Amino acid sequence: MNNNQPDRHELFLIPEGMQKVSMVKDSKIPNAATFSILREDHTLGNLLRAQLLKNNKVLFAGYKVPHPLEHLFVIKIQTTPDTNPLEVLLIEMGNIIKEFEDLKKKFENQLTLQGLESGDFASSRMDF
């Protein structure tokens, strides 16, 4: 076992007294904030950054993983004056969840259609 490798539970469990998401408003850039998201990595960081950049009210969105052995990412968001970074973050996180729910429904519908046509999937339904 590698001495630098953290215990597996450290990849998922949030330490006592810490929050999953924390926000620090930027004092130099208007309508900007930096969010630290614990126990996540590039998978969510890149997905969230890409989703934020689809929003016309987002002027900047970028993320980084400060260190490969720390399981967190930091995302900076700057918005137009008519909104704020927290509001946009919550909206776009909700949009990501909706997209995944739609994808799940489409996948399940295709499984059902395939099962009806071939009979192979009719008896073994996958539950996600």
C-alpha positions in Angstrom: 0.0 0.0 0.0 1.2 3.5 -0.9 1.9 5.7 2.2 0.6 8.7 0.3 -2.7 7.0 -0.6 -5.6 8.2 1.7 -7.9 5.8 3.3 -10.8 4.9 1.1 -13.4 6.4 3.4 -11.7 9.8 3.0 -12.9 9.7 -0.6 -16.5 9.9 0.4 -17.1 10.9 4.0 -17.2 14.6 4.8 -15.1 15.4 7.9 -17.1 16.4 11.0 -17.7 20.1 11.2 -17.1 20.7 7.5 -19.7 21.4 4.8 -19.9 19.8 1.4 -20.0 23.2 -0.3 -18.6 26.4 0.9 -18.6 29.9 -0.7 -16.3 32.9 -0.6 -17.4 36.1 -2.3 -14.6 37.7 -4.3 -13.8 41.2 -3.0 -12.1 42.4 -6.1 -14.3 41.1 -8.9 -18.0 42.1 -9.0 -20.6 39.3 -9.0 -17.9 36.6 -8.5 -17.5 33.9 -5.9 -15.4 30.8 -5.3 -17.0 27.6 -4.2 -15.1 24.7 -2.6 -16.8 21.3 -3.1 -15.5 18.5 -0.9 -15.2 14.9 -1.9 -15.6 15.5 -5.6 -13.2 15.5 -8.5 -12.8 16.4 -12.2 -15.9 14.4 -13.1 -18.3 16.8 -11.4 -16.0 19.8 -11.8 -15.8 19.7 -15.5 -19.5 18.8 -15.9 -20.5 21.7 -13.7 -18.2 24.2 -15.5 -19.5 23.2 -18.9 -23.1 23.5 -17.7 -22.5 26.9 -16.2 -20.9 28.2 -19.4 -24.2 27.4 -21.3 -25.9 30.0 -19.2 -25.9 33.5 -20.7 -25.7 35.1 -17.3 -22.3 33.5 -16.6 -19.4 35.6 -17.6 -16.7 33.2 -16.3 -16.6 29.7 -14.9 -13.5 27.7 -14.2 -12.4 25.0 -11.8 -9.3 23.4 -10.5 -8.4 20.5 -8.3 -5.8 22.1 -5.9 -3.9 18.9 -5.3 -4.3 15.3 -6.6 -4.4 13.8 -3.1 -7.1 16.2 -1.8 -10.5 15.2 -2.9 -12.1 18.5 -3.6 -12.4 21.0 -6.4 -12.7 24.8 -6.4 -14.9 26.5 -8.9 -15.0 30.2 -9.6 -18.1 31.8 -11.1 -18.6 35.4 -12.3 -22.1 36.5 -13.4 -23.8 39.4 -14.9 -25.1 42.1 -12.4 -28.7 40.9 -12.6 -28.0 37.7 -10.8 -25.4 36.1 -8.4 -23.1 33.1 -8.5 -24.9 31.1 -5.9 -28.3 31.5 -7.7 -26.8 30.4 -11.0 -24.9 27.5 -9.4 -28.1 26.2 -7.9 -30.1 26.6 -11.1 -27.4 24.8 -13.2 -27.0 22.0 -10.7 -30.8 21.5 -11.0 -30.5 21.4 -14.8 -27.8 18.7 -14.6 -30.0 16.6 -12.4 -32.9 17.0 -14.8 -30.7 16.0 -17.7 -29.6 12.8 -15.9 -33.2 12.0 -15.0 -34.2 12.4 -18.7 -31.3 10.2 -19.7 -32.3 7.6 -17.2 -35.9 7.6 -18.5 -34.8 7.3 -22.1 -32.5 4.4 -21.2 -35.2 2.6 -19.4 -37.7 3.2 -22.3 -35.2 1.7 -24.7 -34.7 -1.3 -22.4 -38.4 -1.8 -22.3 -38.7 -1.5 -26.1 -35.9 -3.9 -26.6 -37.5 -6.3 -24.1 -40.8 -6.2 -25.9 -39.2 -6.9 -29.3 -36.8 -9.6 -28.4 -38.2 -10.9 -25.1 -34.7 -11.0 -23.6 -35.1 -8.1 -21.2 -38.7 -8.6 -20.2 -37.9 -10.8 -17.2 -34.8 -8.9 -16.0 -35.6 -5.2 -15.4 -32.7 -3.1 -14.2 -33.3 -0.8 -11.3 -31.1 2.2 -11.0 
